[in-house]
């Protein structure tokens, strides 16, 4: 069993859920739906044995926010 770290953010009317360990994302109308849909997408992704090599273990994660002039 592997631990997956993910983030969820709102974009428009949907919540986007994105894995940090592999390049897999999903979405939903609620936070709970976005999380459940991400789990389903990850289960499908990892059904492919070669995809398991893409897993990157993350020991610690932080989220931050910066302001920049653009």
N, C-alpha and C positions, 0 to 999 in steps of 0.2 A: 504494500500500500504506500502511495506517495502523498505528500502534503502539497496542495496547490494553493498558492497565494494569488489573490485577485483583487481588483478594484471595481467599484461600481460608481458610475457618474451619470448624471442626467443630461441628455441631449435632446432638446425639443420636448416632445411628450413621452419619450422612452427613456428607460434606464439601460445603460450599456454596461455589460459585465465583461471584464477582460482579464485573462490569465496573465500572470507575470512569469510563470515557469515555461510556458510554450506559447506560440502565436495562435491562440484560439480566443474568440470573443463571441458574445451573443447579446441578446437584448430582451426586454420585456416591458410590460406596462406598469409593473410594480417592481420594487427591489427584490421581493421574494421570487417573482416570476423570472427576473433576469438571472438570479442566482441558480434557480432550478434549470433554466435553459442552458446556462454555462456548464453545469454539471453534465447535462445530457450531451452537449457538444464535446466535452472532454472525454466522456465515455466512448463516444463514437470515434473520436480522434485516436485514442489509444487502443482501439480494436486492431488497428494496423500495427503489427509488431515493429516494423522499422521506425515508426513515429515515436516509439518509446525512447529511442536514442536522443531525441530532441529535448527531452526533459532536462531542465536545469534546476538544480537544488538551490533554493534561496534560504539562507539562514536567518536573515533579518531584513525587514522591509520598513521603509519610512515613506510617508507621503508629505509633500510640502507644496507651497505656493509661492511664486515669485512674481513681482511686477517688473515689466520691462517696457521701455519706450520703443514703440514701433510706429 
